Amino acid sequence: MDGATQQQSIYRLKQILTRLFPAAASTHVEHAWAGVLGVPRDWSATIGFESSSGLGWAGGYVGTGVATTNVAGRTLADLVTGRSTELTNLPWVGHRVHKWEIEPVRWLAVRGLYGAYNAADRLEATSNRKTTPIIARAANFVSGRS
């Protein structure tokens, strides 16, 4: 993949958009973005700073990056300056994430989860369900999102 969003993905997302917001049906999708999605194993954000090396990190926002980046930056600034604040006492400070499984187990699991979520999306799209399909709940459990 060259970073361009696949036309099928754009088409499906536009269908969802117009189903949720019928007034958007006449709009043109001008741009679409795709990129590598770095997802921590437990789907949890983490921030840390090691004063001995001067290295800090923040990441793992998993879809909430716009709002979370601001708070993460302020938290990291407090850590770098050595201040103890409400932000530096948040549970994501110093949170350690388990490593992903070795290849090809990780790749097989990711492909299986994509398939499960796609099947759940298709099921939701073709029914009037008011609850999350069991296949999505199972995928959430396996991925650690539940």
N, C-alpha and C positions, 0 to 999 in steps of 0.2 A: 504494500500500500504506500502511496506517495504522499500521504497527508491530506489528500482530498477526501471529502465526505462522499461516500457511495450514493449514487442517485436513488437507489432503493431505500436507503436510510432516510434521505431527505423527503422522499415521497411519503413514507410511513409516518414520519414526524409531522408533516403537513396535514395528513389525515387526522391524526390525533388532535392537533391544534384546532382544526376546523370543527371537529366533533365537540371539543370543549368550548370553543369560542366561535360559533357560527358566523359572526360578523367578520372573522378573519378569512373567510373563504375566498374573497375577491383580492386578497393581498398576494403579492409576489414575494417569495423568499429570495432575497437578494444575495445572502451569503450563508454559508454553512461551514462549521469548523469541525475538524477532527484532529485527534492527536493521541499520543500514548497516554493511557490512564494508569497512573501509578497508584495502586490501591494497597494499603497496608493489610496484612493478614487478618487483623481483627476489626478493620474498618474504622479505626479510631485515630484521631489526630494526635500528634506528639510534638512537644517542644523541649529543647534541652540546651544546655550550655556547659561546656567544660572549661573552667577557668584556667586549668593548667595548660591547655593547648590553645585557648582563645577561640575554639571552634564552637559555633552554635548552629542549631538546626530547627526548622519548623516545617511541618508538612503533614500529609495524610488527610487532607481536608475532605476528600471523597464527595465532591459535589457541592460543598458549602464554602468554597474558597474565597468568594468575593467578600463576604462578611467576616469570615474567620481569619483571613489574612491580616485584616486590620488589628484584631485582638491579638493575634499571634505576634505581630510586629511589636506591639506595645509590651507584650509579655516578655519577648526576647530582649527588648531594650532594658526592662527592669532586671532581668537576669544578668545581662552584660554589666550593668552599673552596680550590681550587687545589692539592689534594694529588695526588701521583703515586702510584697504588696499583695492585695487580693488576687491580682493576676498571677503572681508567682506561686500562689497556693492552690491554683486550679489543678484538677486531677490529670490534665494532659501534660503537665510539666514533669519531665523525667519518665514519662510513660515509655515502656519498652515493648516493642512489637515482636511477636514470634516470627521466625523466618518462614517463608513459603516452602512448600515441599520441593524435593529435588525434581529435576526434569527427567523423564517426560511426565511424571505424575502430576506436576503442577499444570502443565499444558493440557493434559487430558481432563483434569478437574475443571479448569477454566472453560474449556470448550463444552463440557457437560453442563456447567452452570449457565453459560450463554444459551444453550439449547433449551434448558428447563425454563429460563426466564422468557425466552421467545415463545415457547409453547404456552406459558401462562398468559402472556400478552394476547396471543391468538384466542385463547379460551375466553378471556375477558372481553375481547372485541366482538365475539360471536354470541355472547350471552348477556343476560341482564343481571348478572351476579352482583351482589352487594358485599361479598366477602372476597378476600384474597384466595385464589385457587390453591389447593393443597400442594400442587407442584411448586408454586412460588414459595410457599411456607417451608417446604422441604429444602429448596435451594438456599433459602435464607439460613436455615439451620446448618447446612453443610458449610456455607461460606462464613458462618460466624456472625451474621447480621441479626439473628434472632435473640 
